[in-house]
């Protein structure tokens, strides 16, 4: 079976309800399970490349020292008192173990490039960036992915004054023939993990309406010929909704930790 290169987009996993764990509190009990997954936290030994606000390679460095950890260690409570289905750390571990096989089972080429937010530098206003997108893909990039010498981890410097952080916006705006383009496949599929604000849009009165200028809007404009192609779909669920963009269509899946279940396919809009 011929496997298709795809741009795979996922929202980060479930986070802690009561605030994130700071690196100044390394003995916090909420880190107990995560430090089995990442014993070196808050210093990740990850080979990576940093991308600046113009989409250019700014530096290559290791280790990656982060400010916080925010994925939930146990399922958190919903506002109605019920429990969430998953803990974010479990979602991240399941992605690390099962994502590659799930993609192959559905006809997609293995991931050779991961793009996510750089959590080791502060926003221009000195606010610390969300650690959750990086933490969500950490088990994946620390697994078999890291053993292939040509695989890439690209970390986008954060800028919370923009809906789309400028470095990622620059990558989205580049032609696929450019090595710095989000659409330039590195011999396989690309995995993009981000937060809901960038992917879908800002919250408005406790709701999250679709913003066609969001990341998913821009990607839809490229692959589906319309930035509005997803406007009638549900916003991405944390660590669960998976978008697989390929030429002329996107297929939306639900990830339950073990398998991908197809929700629907949206074809490219004809001119």
C-alpha distance (Angstrom), angle and dihedral (degrees) to the residues before:
residue distance angle dihedral
X1 . . .
X2 3.79 . .
X3 3.79 110.9 .
X4 3.81 120.3 -141.8
X5 3.79 125.1 -133.1
X6 3.79 107.6 -122.7
X7 3.79 139.4 -178.8
X8 3.80 102.3 -127.0
X9 3.79 117.2 -161.4
X10 3.79 126.2 -169.7
X11 3.79 135.9 168.2
X12 3.81 116.7 -125.7
X13 3.80 121.1 -93.3
X14 3.79 129.9 -91.3
X15 3.79 114.7 -61.9
X16 3.79 137.1 -149.5
X17 3.80 115.4 -82.0
X18 3.80 95.8 -146.3
X19 3.79 103.0 49.7
X20 3.76 134.7 -74.6
X21 3.80 129.9 -73.2
X22 3.82 113.6 -104.6
X23 3.79 122.7 -139.7
X24 3.82 87.2 -119.6
X25 3.82 87.3 69.0
X26 3.83 102.6 55.7
X27 3.82 93.7 155.7
X28 3.80 94.8 56.3
X29 3.82 108.7 136.7
X30 3.81 90.5 -131.4
X31 3.80 87.9 68.5
X32 3.81 94.6 57.2
X33 3.80 96.9 98.6
X34 3.79 95.2 35.1
X35 3.80 92.3 55.2
X36 3.80 87.9 59.4
X37 3.80 87.5 56.8
X38 3.82 94.0 38.3
X39 3.83 108.6 19.0
X40 3.80 91.4 171.5
X41 3.85 93.6 58.8
X42 3.04 127.1 169.5
X43 3.82 86.3 28.7
X44 3.80 109.8 59.7
X45 3.80 116.4 -163.7
X46 3.78 94.6 -144.7
X47 3.78 125.8 145.2
X48 3.78 103.6 -131.6
X49 3.78 146.3 151.1
X50 3.80 123.2 -132.5
X51 3.81 118.1 -137.9
X52 3.81 118.5 -152.8
X53 3.81 129.6 -144.9
X54 3.82 91.8 -82.4
X55 3.77 93.3 53.0
X56 3.79 92.3 -106.6
X57 3.77 125.8 132.7
X58 3.80 104.8 -97.6
X59 3.78 100.5 178.3
X60 3.76 145.7 -27.3
X61 3.76 114.8 -132.8
X62 3.79 147.4 157.3
X63 2.96 139.2 -132.5
X64 3.78 105.5 42.1
X65 3.81 110.3 -147.6
X66 3.80 112.9 -160.2
X67 3.80 131.1 -163.1
X68 3.79 101.0 -139.3
X69 3.79 149.3 2.7
X70 3.79 117.1 -133.3
X71 3.81 110.8 166.8
X72 3.80 113.3 112.6
X73 3.80 117.5 -107.7
X74 3.82 93.2 -156.1
X75 3.83 130.8 20.3
X76 3.80 108.3 -76.2
X77 3.79 127.6 -138.2
X78 3.78 121.8 -95.2
X79 3.79 118.3 -136.7
X80 3.82 89.8 -99.2
X81 3.81 91.6 57.4
X82 3.79 96.7 -105.0
X83 3.79 121.0 122.3
X84 3.77 125.0 -107.1
X85 3.79 115.2 -112.0
X86 3.80 95.9 -118.8
X87 3.79 143.3 22.6
X88 3.80 113.2 -126.6
X89 3.80 93.7 -125.7
X90 3.81 90.6 55.2
X91 3.80 90.5 49.2
X92 3.80 89.7 52.3
X93 3.80 92.5 48.7
X94 3.81 91.5 48.4
X95 3.79 90.9 51.4
X96 3.78 88.4 51.9
X97 3.79 93.4 50.8
X98 3.80 103.5 34.1
X99 3.81 112.1 21.4
X100 3.81 97.0 85.9
X101 3.82 92.5 51.9
X102 3.81 92.1 43.7
X103 3.80 91.4 53.6
X104 3.79 92.9 47.6
X105 3.82 91.1 48.8
X106 3.81 88.6 56.2
X107 3.79 95.8 47.6
X108 3.81 101.2 -98.2
X109 3.79 125.9 134.0
X110 3.78 119.0 -115.0
X111 3.80 118.1 -86.2
X112 3.79 113.3 -98.6
X113 3.82 99.0 165.5
X114 3.81 129.5 45.4
X115 3.82 121.1 -167.6
X116 3.79 121.5 -169.9
X117 3.81 143.8 136.0
X118 3.81 122.0 -63.2
X119 3.80 104.9 -122.2
X120 3.80 95.7 -178.6
X121 3.83 97.0 77.0
X122 3.80 130.1 53.8
X123 3.77 128.4 -116.6
X124 3.83 116.7 -99.0
X125 3.83 88.3 -96.7
X126 3.84 88.0 54.9
X127 3.80 93.1 -111.5
X128 3.79 113.0 140.6
X129 3.83 113.9 -111.4
X130 3.77 123.4 -120.8
X131 3.81 109.4 -85.8
X132 3.79 93.7 -159.1
X133 3.82 103.2 90.6
X134 3.81 92.2 53.2
X135 3.80 93.3 42.6
X136 3.80 90.3 50.4
X137 3.81 92.9 58.6
X138 3.81 96.8 33.9
X139 3.83 96.1 93.8
X140 3.81 88.5 49.0
X141 3.80 96.1 50.9
X142 3.80 91.0 41.5
X143 3.81 91.3 55.5
X144 3.79 129.6 64.5
X145 3.82 89.3 -37.0
X146 3.81 93.1 74.1
X147 3.81 93.4 55.1
X148 3.80 94.3 67.6
X149 3.79 107.4 85.4
X150 3.80 95.3 -149.7
X151 3.81 96.2 52.8
X152 3.81 116.6 110.7
X153 3.80 135.9 -148.4
X154 3.81 111.2 -163.5
X155 3.80 117.5 -168.2
X156 3.80 117.5 -162.2
X157 3.80 116.7 -146.4
X158 3.84 109.1 -119.0
X159 3.79 126.0 -114.2
X160 3.79 113.4 171.6
X161 3.80 92.9 -173.8
X162 3.81 88.3 79.2
X163 3.80 131.6 59.7
X164 3.80 87.7 -133.4
X165 3.80 115.4 32.8
X166 3.84 106.4 -115.1
X167 3.80 95.8 -119.2
X168 3.79 91.6 55.6
X169 3.81 91.9 41.8
X170 3.80 88.1 55.4
X171 3.81 91.6 50.8
X172 3.81 90.2 49.0
X173 3.80 90.7 50.2
X174 3.80 95.9 52.8
X175 3.79 123.0 95.6
X176 3.79 114.8 -104.9
X177 3.81 89.5 -115.5
X178 3.83 88.2 66.6
X179 3.80 112.9 90.6
X180 3.81 88.1 -138.8
X181 3.80 93.9 57.4
X182 3.79 121.8 111.7
X183 3.80 85.8 -134.7
X184 3.81 94.6 54.8
X185 3.79 104.2 102.4
X186 3.78 116.8 -144.6
X187 3.80 94.5 -140.2
X188 3.81 91.4 -63.9
X189 3.80 143.3 25.8
X190 3.81 125.6 -38.8
X191 3.82 123.4 -133.2
X192 3.82 117.8 -152.4
X193 3.82 118.3 -171.8
X194 3.80 119.1 -176.0
X195 3.80 145.3 146.1
X196 3.80 125.4 -83.1
X197 3.80 94.6 -110.7
X198 3.78 92.4 61.5
X199 3.78 96.9 35.1
X200 3.79 98.9 46.2
X201 3.80 112.8 1.8
X202 3.79 144.6 -84.5
X203 3.79 123.2 -58.5
X204 3.80 115.1 -99.6
X205 3.83 116.6 -167.2
X206 3.82 91.9 -20.9
X207 3.81 92.1 -50.4
X208 3.79 128.1 99.6
X209 3.81 110.1 -140.5
X210 3.78 118.2 -167.1
X211 3.81 113.6 -96.8
X212 3.79 112.2 -156.4
X213 3.82 89.4 -153.8
X214 3.82 90.6 60.5
X215 3.81 125.1 106.1
X216 3.80 92.7 -92.9
X217 3.79 89.1 46.0
X218 3.80 92.0 54.4
X219 3.80 92.8 45.1
X220 3.82 90.1 48.8
X221 3.79 89.4 52.4
X222 3.80 88.3 56.6
X223 3.80 100.1 44.1
X224 3.81 103.4 23.7
X225 3.82 100.7 33.3
X226 3.80 91.3 -122.0
X227 3.79 133.5 72.6
X228 3.82 87.9 -152.0
X229 3.82 96.5 60.2
X230 3.82 93.2 106.1
X231 3.81 99.2 39.4
X232 3.81 94.3 106.6
X233 3.82 94.0 47.2
X234 3.79 126.2 93.3
X235 3.79 117.4 -95.5
X236 3.82 112.5 -97.8
X237 3.81 114.7 -83.2
X238 3.80 116.5 -130.0
X239 3.79 111.8 -86.9
X240 3.79 90.7 -17.9
X241 3.81 114.0 74.9
X242 3.81 112.3 76.4
X243 3.81 123.1 -170.3
X244 3.81 117.1 -161.0
X245 3.80 109.6 -166.7
X246 3.78 119.3 -167.7
X247 3.77 134.1 156.8
X248 3.82 109.4 -47.4
X249 3.82 99.0 -7.2
X250 3.78 149.4 45.2
X251 3.78 125.7 -143.5
X252 3.79 117.2 -156.0
X253 3.80 118.7 -150.5
X254 3.78 138.0 -179.1
X255 3.81 115.4 -132.7
X256 3.81 115.4 -150.7
X257 3.79 96.1 -178.7
X258 3.78 94.6 -91.9
X259 3.80 108.2 43.3
X260 3.79 144.9 11.7
X261 3.81 116.1 -113.7
X262 3.79 115.0 -161.1
X263 3.80 115.2 -121.9
X264 3.80 99.9 176.6
X265 3.80 146.3 -44.3
X266 3.80 120.9 -123.7
X267 3.83 115.0 -160.1
X268 3.78 126.6 -146.1
X269 3.78 113.0 -82.9
X270 3.78 111.7 -113.1
X271 3.83 116.5 -122.8
